[in-house]
């Protein structure tokens, strides 16, 4: 390992606002709103406030999958939260997610609105509400929830650990990159071994476990996160690659990836989604632009 300057922590840590790299403007050591900004509300019972990061994609994929199996009551409005602009610190957003992280969902179908925050909690809420993508038998349900919580506990090492130090940190240091690369590859090996014996994460059926894990680890091996597939030798995880491709080909997943997306290929961006016809309009715009 290369020599690096030794950092001596101070007795009491203080916040250096200029020492946060690419995301310095959105990270801070305190909670609560920074400004007054009410949230818009659309016509559907389900109101989603999000961005197409992996955690946001989980929920839009879930909603599109529900619609694909005929649950018309899963129609939703997806409002864009621009985290680079600090939308997550607006008073309206903080009211439904005091943690100021996307995604956040409000279900207005009951007597009074129900807020749900944390992507795993949203997936579980929707699965139970619509009785879909979560097995009813105790063993299958438990296996699915185990993998759902595995993802929620593992992703910070991938995103905040590996992704930050490999792709976003203002300086590259070998120790944190080595540390989080080792953990990311260990997690990929966990999935590789599991997917050697089952077609999907929790067993024979596609569940919220796949919907939770794919936006992180599936997109990682498909080289859509951090441009790191070669660095991680992603192709060596053949079972993960097979699973990632299988899910990537699902039409609902392809639609879900587009919603609240503001980066990458413009043809794959649908900043807000308020009706299923929004995808058709996007496709028509694409055809007309090519004419």
Secondary structure, 3 states (H helix, E strand, C coil): CCCCCCCCCCCCCCCCCCCCHHHCCCCCCCCCCCECCCCCCCCCCEEEEECCCHHHHHHHHHHHHHHHCCCHHHCEEEEECCHHHCHHHEHHHHHHCCCCCCCEEEECCCCCCEEEECHHHHHHHHHHHHCCCCCCCHHHHHHHHHHHHHHHHHHHHHHHHHHHHHHHCCCCCHHHHHHHHHHHHHHHHHHHHHHCCCCECCECCCCHHHHHHHHHHHHHHCCCCCCCCCCCCHHHCHHHHHHHHHHHCCHHHHHHHHECCCCCCHHHCECCECCCHHHHHHHHHHHHHHC
